Amino acid sequence: MENRNHSEVTEFIILGFFEFPEMQLLYFFMFLIIYLMSLTGNLLIIITVCANPHLHSPMFFFLINLSFLEICYVTITVPKLLAVLIAQNKTISFMPCMIQMYLFLVCTNAEFNLLTAMAYDRYVAICKPLHYTIIMNKKVCIILAIASWTIAFLNLVPQVTLISHSSFCSSSEINHFFCDLTALMTLSCSETSEIETINYIEGPIVGSIPFTLTIISYVYIISAVLKFQSAKGRQKAFSTCSSHLTVVLLFYGTTFGVYLRVNNVDSFHLNKLLTVVYITVIPLLNPLIYSLRNKDLKEALWKATRRAENFFSSRINKTLQLM
């Protein structure tokens, strides 16, 4: 990334939500609250699952990976956005911008893969329950998780390498709230056809194949559940999948909305809104969706909350007694 084809730009200016200058302070507090709640919720899920042996199952193993991914999502983008909103620190150097763009794309790709692995886990649990522990053993889960992350890290190397060697000589203003690949391509005065070709070829692979595999898994799941004789059994089976399916619909709906849009001024505004949803809102909703819909996790979180309450109340009482 050192040889950048004699680019005249050494830093970029992130415009953020410049269309609404009077709303900057409100946006700051809104994103700050969402950021803190996302961190707290996802960290609480990770700690709760790790601390409870009865939650050490493949489903919760993948949930830990997903929660860690959501923490990465918001941490990669939101702190810089907060600086742009409150301190008007809109500049970002070339290399940090490339790193932010790369890590953001890695997270997006990794989420496609992890959601597919989670769909496969639910398929095995419902369609092959007698062989579940054999098929979804610890080794298989680790391989699926490592593969999800590794594919994501390797998949984006060509695009990031090409854009980092581009020249940015006309403008340095990024019409987004982070270093977005599409926004950077519009600023480049170098030929970007190679990047566009790679995106055109990889797009169906990165998004459509995981989505298709997820849909196929759920077709088999729904078909199997409808054959259950017991209404209670059907309800229990659907409840174990509803959380994951809700997250899938939210994530794919917003990401496809962003990457299938037409490049014009109005679409950039829509792009920002949709990106806000899957960068900040979905990481906030995921802990709520899983904790409210999963009985075991809900009970574990409730017990953890009660223990924390008792701990802090005892500490406060001791402090008051000493005073």
C-alpha positions in Angstrom: 0.0 0.0 0.0 3.0 2.3 0.1 3.2 2.9 -3.7 -0.1 4.7 -4.4 0.6 5.6 -8.0 1.7 9.1 -7.0 -1.6 10.0 -5.4 -1.9 13.6 -4.4 -4.3 12.8 -1.5 -2.7 11.9 1.8 -6.0 12.2 3.8 -9.7 12.2 3.3 -12.6 14.3 4.6 -15.5 12.3 5.9 -18.6 14.4 5.3 -20.9 12.3 7.5 -24.5 13.6 7.7 -23.6 17.0 6.4 -27.0 17.4 4.8 -28.5 18.1 8.3 -26.1 20.4 10.1 -28.7 21.3 12.8 -29.0 17.7 13.7 -25.3 17.0 14.4 -25.6 17.1 18.2 -28.8 14.9 18.2 -27.0 12.4 16.0 -24.0 12.3 18.3 -26.0 11.4 21.3 -28.2 8.9 19.4 -25.1 7.1 18.0 -23.3 7.2 21.3 -26.2 5.6 23.1 -26.6 3.0 20.3 -22.8 2.3 20.4 -22.7 1.8 24.2 -25.8 -0.3 24.2 -24.5 -2.5 21.4 -21.2 -3.0 23.2 -22.9 -3.8 26.5 -25.5 -6.2 25.0 -23.1 -8.2 22.9 -20.4 -8.3 25.6 -23.1 -9.5 28.0 -24.0 -12.4 25.7 -20.4 -13.4 25.2 -19.7 -13.4 29.0 -23.0 -15.1 29.9 -22.5 -17.9 27.3 -18.8 -18.4 28.4 -19.7 -18.5 32.1 -22.6 -21.0 31.8 -21.5 -24.6 30.8 -25.0 -25.6 29.9 -24.9 -23.0 27.1 -21.8 -24.5 25.6 -23.5 -25.8 22.5 -22.9 -25.2 18.7 -25.7 -22.7 18.5 -24.3 -20.5 21.3 -20.7 -21.0 20.0 -21.8 -19.3 16.7 -23.8 -16.7 18.7 -20.5 -15.7 20.5 -18.8 -15.3 17.1 -21.8 -13.2 15.9 -21.7 -11.0 19.0 -18.0 -10.5 18.6 -18.5 -9.6 15.0 -21.2 -7.0 15.9 -18.8 -5.4 18.4 -16.2 -5.2 15.6 -18.8 -3.6 13.3 -19.7 -0.7 15.6 -16.1 -0.2 16.9 -14.7 0.1 13.4 -17.1 2.8 12.3 -19.0 4.6 15.1 -16.1 6.1 17.1 -14.8 8.0 14.1 -18.4 9.0 13.3 -18.8 10.4 16.8 -15.6 12.5 16.3 -17.0 13.8 13.1 -20.3 14.8 14.7 -19.1 16.4 17.9 -15.5 17.5 17.4 -15.8 18.2 13.7 -12.7 16.1 13.2 -13.6 15.1 9.7 -10.2 14.1 8.4 -8.8 10.6 8.2 -5.3 9.7 6.9 -4.9 7.5 3.9 -3.8 4.3 5.6 -6.3 4.4 8.5 -9.0 4.9 5.8 -7.9 1.9 3.9 -7.8 -0.2 7.1 -11.2 0.9 8.1 -12.6 0.1 4.7 -11.0 -3.3 4.7 -12.1 -4.3 8.2 -15.6 -3.1 7.5 -15.9 -5.2 4.3 -14.4 -8.2 6.2 -17.1 -7.9 8.9 -19.8 -7.8 6.2 -18.4 -10.9 4.4 -17.9 -12.7 7.7 -21.5 -12.1 8.8 -22.8 -13.6 5.5 -20.7 -16.7 6.3 -21.6 -17.0 10.0 -25.3 -16.6 9.3 -25.0 -19.5 6.8 -23.1 -21.6 9.4 -25.8 -20.9 11.9 -28.5 -21.9 9.4 -26.8 -25.2 8.8 -26.6 -25.8 12.6 -30.3 -25.2 12.9 -30.9 -27.5 9.9 -28.9 -30.4 11.5 -30.6 -29.8 14.9 -34.1 -30.1 13.5 -33.8 -32.3 10.5 -31.2 -34.7 11.9 -31.6 -34.5 15.7 -30.3 -38.0 16.4 -27.0 -37.3 14.6 -26.7 -33.7 15.8 -23.9 -34.2 18.3 -21.9 -36.3 15.9 -22.3 -33.9 12.9 -22.0 -30.6 14.8 -19.1 -31.7 17.0 -16.5 -29.2 18.4 -14.1 -29.7 15.6 -16.7 -29.0 12.9 -17.9 -25.9 14.7 -14.3 -24.5 15.0 -13.6 -25.3 11.3 -16.8 -23.5 10.2 -16.0 -20.4 12.3 -12.4 -20.2 11.2 -13.5 -20.7 7.5 -16.1 -17.9 7.9 -13.5 -15.4 9.1 -10.6 -16.6 6.8 -12.7 -16.4 3.6 -13.8 -12.9 4.6 -10.2 -11.7 5.2 -8.9 -13.2 2.0 -11.8 -12.3 -0.2 -11.3 -8.5 0.0 -7.6 -8.4 -0.6 -7.8 -7.7 -4.4 -10.3 -4.8 -4.1 -8.5 -3.1 -1.3 -5.1 -3.5 -2.9 -6.4 -2.0 -6.2 -8.2 1.0 -4.5 -5.2 1.7 -2.3 -3.0 2.0 -5.4 -5.4 4.4 -7.1 -4.8 8.1 -7.5 -7.2 10.5 -5.7 -6.4 13.9 -7.3 -9.8 15.5 -7.9 -11.4 15.5 -4.5 -10.8 14.1 -1.0 -14.4 14.4 0.4 -16.0 11.0 1.1 -19.8 11.3 0.9 -20.4 8.8 3.7 -19.8 8.5 7.5 -16.9 6.1 7.0 -14.4 5.0 4.3 -16.8 3.1 2.0 -15.4 1.3 -1.1 -18.1 2.7 -3.4 -17.6 6.2 -2.2 -13.8 6.0 -2.7 -14.2 4.6 -6.2 -16.2 7.7 -7.1 -13.3 9.9 -5.9 -10.6 8.0 -7.8 -9.2 9.5 -11.0 -7.6 6.2 -11.8 -9.3 3.4 -13.9 -11.6 1.5 -11.5 -13.0 -1.0 -14.1 -10.9 -3.8 -12.5 -12.5 -3.2 -9.1 -15.9 -3.1 -10.7 -15.3 -6.3 -12.6 -14.1 -8.1 -9.4 -17.2 -6.8 -7.5 -19.5 -7.9 -10.4 -18.0 -11.4 -10.3 -17.6 -11.7 -6.6 -21.0 -10.1 -5.7 -23.1 -13.2 -6.4 -20.5 -15.4 -4.7 -20.2 -13.4 -1.5 -23.8 -12.6 -1.0 -26.0 -14.8 -3.1 -24.4 -18.2 -2.4 -24.6 -17.8 1.4 -28.1 -16.5 1.1 -29.2 -19.4 -1.2 -27.7 -21.9 1.2 -29.5 -20.3 4.1 -32.8 -20.3 2.2 -32.3 -24.0 1.3 -31.6 -24.8 5.0 -34.9 -23.2 6.0 -36.8 -24.9 3.2 -35.8 -28.2 4.7 -36.4 -27.0 8.3 -39.9 -25.7 7.6 -40.7 -28.9 5.6 -39.5 -31.1 8.5 -41.3 -29.0 11.2 -44.6 -29.1 9.4 -44.4 -32.9 9.6 -44.2 -32.9 13.4 -47.3 -34.5 15.0 -47.1 -32.3 18.1 -48.1 -28.7 18.0 -45.8 -28.0 21.0 -42.9 -29.6 19.1 -43.6 -27.4 16.1 -43.7 -24.3 18.2 -40.5 -25.2 20.0 -38.7 -25.9 16.7 -39.8 -22.6 15.2 -38.8 -20.7 18.3 -35.3 -22.0 18.1 -35.0 -20.7 14.5 -37.0 -17.5 14.8 -34.2 -15.4 16.3 -31.7 -16.4 13.6 -34.3 -16.0 10.8 -35.1 -12.5 12.0 -31.5 -11.5 12.0 -31.0 -13.0 8.5 -34.0 -11.0 7.1 -32.7 -7.7 8.7 -29.1 -8.1 7.6 -29.8 -9.4 4.0 -32.5 -6.9 3.5 -30.3 -3.9 4.3 -27.1 -5.1 2.7 -28.8 -6.1 -0.6 -30.6 -2.7 -0.5 -27.2 -0.9 -0.3 -25.2 -3.0 -2.9 -28.0 -3.4 -5.5 -28.8 0.3 -5.6 -28.2 2.6 -8.6 -25.4 5.1 -8.3 -27.0 8.6 -8.1 -27.3 11.4 -5.6 -30.5 10.2 -4.0 -29.2 6.6 -3.7 -26.2 7.9 -1.7 -28.6 9.3 0.9 -30.5 6.0 0.9 -27.2 4.2 1.1 -26.3 6.0 4.3 -29.6 5.2 6.0 -29.4 1.5 5.1 -25.8 1.3 6.2 -26.7 2.9 9.5 -29.2 0.1 10.0 -26.8 -2.8 9.6 -23.8 -1.1 11.2 -25.5 0.2 14.3 -29.1 -0.9 14.6 -28.7 -4.6 13.8 -25.8 -5.0 16.3 -28.1 -3.4 18.9 -31.1 -5.6 18.0 -29.2 -8.9 17.8 -28.7 -9.3 21.6 -32.3 -8.3 22.2 -33.7 -10.7 19.6 -31.7 -13.7 20.9 -32.2 -12.9 24.6 -35.9 -12.4 24.3 -36.6 -15.4 22.0 -34.2 -17.9 23.5 -35.4 -19.3 26.9 -32.1 -20.7 28.0 -30.2 -17.5 27.2 -32.9 -15.4 28.8 -32.7 -17.3 32.0 -28.9 -17.2 32.1 -29.0 -13.4 31.5 -31.6 -12.9 34.2 -29.5 -14.9 36.7 -26.4 -12.9 35.8 -28.3 -9.7 36.3 -29.5 -10.8 39.7 -26.0 -11.8 40.8 -24.7 -8.4 39.6 -27.4 -6.7 41.6 -26.7 -8.6 44.7 -22.9 -8.0 44.4 -23.3 -4.2 43.9 -25.9 -3.9 46.6 -23.7 -5.8 49.1 -20.8 -3.5 48.2 -22.9 -0.4 48.7 -24.2 -1.7 52.1 -20.6 -2.4 53.3 -19.5 1.1 52.1 -22.4 2.7 54.0 -21.7 0.7 57.1 -18.0 1.9 57.1 -19.2 5.5 56.8 
